Amino acid sequence: MKLIMKTEFDNLRLNDKHSYLADSNGDKQVIKIYCGEKLIAKKMVLKKSVRFFAIKEYQDYLTAD
């Protein structure tokens, strides 16, 4: 997975064709976005650090706004 921008992550998250799950454990929070059964992106929050990751071909899943 590689780092992506917040706007790209939001584009993937707001797409009706994708589902997402949120999981938190203490200070760490992870939001994973799936297209069917395939994990395509995730957001990791650890204290004040926020990082957005996606698979290499994530641009195929973006919608045109």
Backbone torsions as a table, in degrees:
resi	resn	phi	psi	omega
1	MET	NA	152.0	-179.7
2	LYS	-128.4	159.7	179.9
3	LEU	-69.0	140.2	175.7
4	ILE	-131.7	172.1	179.4
5	MET	-83.9	157.9	-180.0
6	LYS	-59.8	-39.7	-178.6
7	THR	-64.1	-36.8	177.4
8	GLU	-68.2	-40.6	177.6
9	PHE	-62.7	-43.8	179.1
10	ASP	-63.2	-37.5	176.9
11	ASN	-59.9	-44.7	178.9
12	LEU	-66.9	-41.0	-176.8
13	ARG	-67.8	-37.7	-176.1
14	LEU	-82.8	-6.1	178.1
15	ASN	-70.3	127.2	-178.1
16	ASP	-65.2	-21.2	-179.1
17	LYS	-78.6	-12.5	-177.6
18	HIS	-106.7	150.0	175.2
19	SER	-116.5	159.4	178.4
20	TYR	-143.1	153.0	178.9
21	LEU	-126.0	141.2	177.5
22	ALA	-114.5	139.4	-179.8
23	ASP	-140.8	133.2	177.2
24	SER	-130.5	144.6	-178.6
25	ASN	-144.1	96.7	-178.4
26	GLY	68.2	-121.3	-179.7
27	ASP	-84.5	-10.5	-174.7
28	LYS	-99.7	131.9	176.9
29	GLN	-127.9	135.1	179.8
30	VAL	-128.8	130.8	174.1
31	ILE	-117.9	122.6	-178.1
32	LYS	-112.4	135.7	179.4
33	ILE	-109.3	130.7	-178.6
34	TYR	-119.0	145.0	168.8
35	CYS	-114.7	101.7	-170.6
36	GLY	69.9	-120.1	178.3
37	GLU	-100.2	-4.2	-173.8
38	LYS	-91.6	126.5	175.3
39	LEU	-74.6	121.1	-178.1
40	ILE	-112.5	-23.1	-179.5
41	ALA	-158.5	159.4	174.5
42	LYS	-152.3	151.8	177.7
43	LYS	-118.5	129.4	179.0
44	MET	-118.2	127.3	177.2
45	VAL	-119.1	120.3	178.5
46	LEU	-131.3	106.7	-173.2
47	LYS	58.1	-110.5	-178.7
48	LYS	-104.6	3.6	-179.2
49	SER	-93.0	127.3	178.4
50	VAL	-123.3	125.7	179.7
51	ARG	-131.4	143.9	-179.8
52	PHE	-118.7	128.8	-178.7
53	PHE	-125.8	153.1	176.0
54	ALA	-150.6	162.8	176.6
55	ILE	-70.2	165.9	-175.3
56	LYS	-58.9	-39.4	-176.9
57	GLU	-98.0	32.3	-178.0
58	TYR	-61.5	-27.0	-177.3
59	GLN	-64.3	-22.5	176.2
60	ASP	-66.9	-21.3	-176.1
61	TYR	-97.9	-6.3	-179.5
62	LEU	-73.2	148.4	175.1
63	THR	-98.9	151.9	179.1
64	ALA	-84.5	118.2	-179.6
65	ASP	-104.0	NA	NA
